[in-house]
Amino acid sequence: TNCPEALDQALLRPGRFDEIITMSLPDYQQRLGILEMYLFNPKFHRAVDPHVTVAQLAAQTDGWSPAELESIINKAAIKAARERETQITQKSLQAAFEEVKSMRRMRIY
C-alpha cells in the first residue's frame, strides 16, 4: 500500500507481516525499460509506429510510478484507436502523457 497508516493494526501485529519492504520510484533507465516493455512487448499486441521513441517520455516522468507509466501507454493505444490510427504514434503518446500528467496533478487515477 502507499498508505501504511491506513492499515488495520491487526494486520501489522507480529506473525502477520513481519517485514516492510519499501520500493523506490524508478530512475531514468528503469522508466525507459518500463515504457518500452509496455509499448513493444509482443504479448500486448500493440502496433507501434517504427519512428516512436520513448527516451524523452522517460526523461519527462521523473518521480512517476510504474503504474502511471503503464497508464500512458494504455491511454496512447486508446487514443490511437479512437482516432482510427492503425498504430500508436508519437502524437498519441504525447497526448496520453499530457492526460496522465493532468490527472496526476489532481491525484485521480
Wavefront OBJ file of the C-alpha trace (Angstrom):
o trace
v 0.000 0.000 0.000
v 1.014 3.594 -0.466
v -0.786 4.432 2.778
v 0.589 2.174 5.523
v -1.032 4.400 8.144
v -4.424 3.306 6.828
v -3.798 -0.388 7.537
v -5.693 -2.030 10.370
v -3.273 -2.574 13.255
v -4.383 -6.225 13.434
v -2.636 -6.766 10.098
v 0.605 -5.391 11.499
v 0.780 -7.498 14.659
v 3.674 -9.978 14.969
v 3.226 -13.085 12.846
v 1.267 -11.365 10.069
v 3.540 -9.079 8.112
v 6.897 -9.155 9.811
v 8.746 -7.212 7.157
v 8.025 -3.912 5.489
v 9.600 -3.573 2.059
v 9.960 -0.120 0.585
v 10.245 0.272 -3.171
v 11.728 3.420 -4.616
v 10.399 5.039 -7.755
v 12.171 4.050 -10.971
v 15.158 6.018 -12.252
v 15.517 7.116 -15.888
v 16.824 3.772 -17.190
v 14.126 1.850 -15.327
v 11.393 4.184 -16.625
v 12.743 3.758 -20.142
v 12.637 -0.024 -19.747
v 9.111 0.048 -18.312
v 7.807 2.243 -21.134
v 9.499 0.097 -23.788
v 8.175 -3.094 -22.205
v 4.560 -1.888 -22.228
v 4.900 -0.418 -25.707
v 6.926 -3.031 -27.583
v 6.359 -6.342 -25.745
v 4.647 -8.712 -28.206
v 2.328 -10.087 -25.520
v 0.452 -6.765 -25.519
v -0.192 -6.948 -29.304
v 0.316 -3.228 -29.898
v 1.014 -1.851 -33.345
v 3.599 0.902 -32.931
v 4.875 3.388 -35.482
v 8.548 2.428 -36.043
v 9.566 6.073 -35.528
v 8.212 6.183 -31.956
v 10.798 6.793 -29.245
v 10.215 6.938 -25.514
v 13.513 8.446 -24.346
v 12.025 11.933 -23.985
v 8.970 10.498 -22.256
v 11.213 8.661 -19.784
v 13.008 11.947 -19.085
v 9.718 13.798 -18.537
v 8.382 11.308 -15.996
v 10.853 11.618 -13.128
v 9.055 10.658 -9.912
v 6.333 8.684 -11.691
v 5.331 5.169 -10.667
v 5.352 2.156 -12.999
v 1.533 2.178 -12.906
v 1.486 5.774 -14.173
v 3.886 4.842 -16.975
v 1.682 1.908 -17.948
v -1.300 4.250 -17.970
v 0.416 6.471 -20.546
v 0.878 3.536 -22.908
v -2.676 2.256 -22.394
v -4.165 5.701 -22.995
v -2.000 6.167 -26.097
v -3.357 2.895 -27.512
v -6.932 4.001 -26.801
v -6.316 7.432 -28.339
v -4.835 5.870 -31.473
v -7.838 3.560 -31.826
v -10.326 6.391 -31.292
v -8.608 8.417 -33.990
v -8.767 5.391 -36.270
v -4.993 5.163 -36.488
v -3.514 1.754 -37.182
v -0.520 2.334 -34.899
v 0.438 4.119 -31.707
v 2.186 7.295 -32.819
v 4.390 9.825 -31.084
v 1.416 12.191 -31.190
v -0.854 9.735 -29.353
v 1.886 9.060 -26.782
v 2.363 12.768 -26.109
v -1.388 13.343 -25.797
v -1.642 10.421 -23.363
v 1.286 11.791 -21.353
v -0.454 15.162 -21.047
v -3.681 13.488 -19.934
v -1.987 11.370 -17.262
v 0.061 14.377 -16.152
v -3.094 16.434 -15.618
v -4.793 13.579 -13.760
v -1.645 13.153 -11.685
v -1.845 16.790 -10.601
v -5.354 16.123 -9.322
v -4.287 12.717 -7.971
v -7.061 10.963 -9.884
v -6.017 7.628 -11.344
l 1 2 3 4 5 6 7 8 9 10 11 12 13 14 15 16 17 18 19 20 21 22 23 24 25 26 27 28 29 30 31 32 33 34 35 36 37 38 39 40 41 42 43 44 45 46 47 48 49 50 51 52 53 54 55 56 57 58 59 60 61 62 63 64 65 66 67 68 69 70 71 72 73 74 75 76 77 78 79 80 81 82 83 84 85 86 87 88 89 90 91 92 93 94 95 96 97 98 99 100 101 102 103 104 105 106 107 108 109
